[in-house]
Amino acid sequence: MHISTRTAGFRNLALSVVNGAITLIVLLIAPLGLAAVIINTLLITAATFVAGEIADRVIRYLQPCSAEEIFRNSQQIQSRDRRQIDRR
């Protein structure tokens, strides 16, 4: 499945916001200072976003080729087959 860079960025942003909200709820229950709760929540939100972006880049690097390259290669193969048929 191919996913655009913009969609992956939005997915990572949504995931980090959800993780940050869950962290905020959990930390507000704990007896910590407000500054500690806010800083911890922001750090977890940022870490989730960065981890998602890194994972997406690794996946893009490991993919053999893009969908456009596959489409171009299939067109080249089809055009070669047509020329071979015309020669006969």
Disulfide bonds with the S-S distance in Angstrom:
none
